[in-house]
Amino acid sequence: MFLIQDNGQLVEMGAQSYDSEDLLQTLLAKYPNLLPGDQNSTS
C-alpha cells in the first residue's frame, strides 16, 4: 500500500501497531472500510 504525498512522491506504508486500543476502535468505527473482507457488507 502506498500514500501519495502532496508533492506527488510515493511513500510505502508499513504495518504498525497502535498505541491505544481505544484509538484503533475509534478509527475502525469512523472508517469501517479499513477492515478487509465481506464482514463490512450491509446487504
C-alpha positions in Angstrom: 0.0 0.0 0.0 1.3 3.5 -0.8 0.5 7.0 0.1 0.8 9.8 -2.5 2.0 12.9 -0.8 1.0 16.4 -1.9 4.3 16.8 -3.8 3.5 13.6 -5.8 6.0 11.5 -4.0 5.0 7.9 -3.2 5.6 6.6 0.3 5.3 2.9 1.0 3.1 2.2 4.0 4.1 -0.4 6.5 2.4 -2.3 9.3 2.4 -0.6 12.6 0.9 -1.3 16.0 -1.4 1.2 17.6 -0.5 2.9 20.9 -4.1 2.5 22.1 -6.9 0.1 21.6 -9.4 3.0 22.0 -7.7 4.8 19.1 -7.9 1.7 16.9 -11.6 1.2 17.7 -12.4 4.9 17.0 -10.6 4.7 13.7 -12.4 1.5 12.7 -15.8 2.9 13.7 -15.1 6.0 11.6 -13.5 4.2 8.6 -15.0 0.6 8.5 -13.6 0.1 5.0 -10.2 -0.3 6.7 -11.2 -3.9 7.5 -10.7 -6.3 4.6 -13.3 -8.8 3.5 -17.0 -9.1 3.4 -17.7 -8.5 7.1 -18.5 -4.9 6.3 -21.3 -5.7 3.9 -24.7 -4.4 5.0 -26.6 -6.3 2.4 
